[in-house]
Amino acid sequence: MLAANYLKARLTAEGTWEVPFARACAHEFVASGAALKRETGVRTLDVAKRLIDKGFHPPTIYFPLTIEEAMLIEPTETERLDTLDAFVDALAEIGREARSDAELVKTAPHTAPVRRLDEATAARQPNLRWRLPEAGSRA
């Protein structure tokens, strides 16, 4: 509860992200990137991909469905304060990047071994095959 409320307060003060519910949260809270999308065209999905470049596993996005450009943030209580601060700093930096160079954010991730997939093709032609390891291999 402390970590979630701390992050929520920092994000609210930072100003890039809307926090639609002002009340204290239990273990998670929702932030919205709707204003960022209207201003820059950068979607919450783009932000999530850019977080990978910043060394963070992205939070759940587009849930709940009732919040436009939702990002469900659920930190664990074992996260150190410097890690929580670094997460907020990364989101703030991504907001600045979106305003100065939206394409940098829209084409993320840049440092991951796998680049962004073509969303339309992935949805229409999912590759769901799984292969057994060949005999003698260590896979």
Buried (B, 14 or more C-beta within 10 A) or exposed (E): EEBBBBBBBBBBEEEBBBBBEEEEBEEBBBBBBBBBBEBBEBBBBBBBBBBBBBEBEBBBBBEEEEBBBBBBBBBEEEBEEEBBEBBBEBBBEBBEBBBEEBEBBBBBBEEEEEEBEEEEEEEEEEEEEEEEEEEEEEE
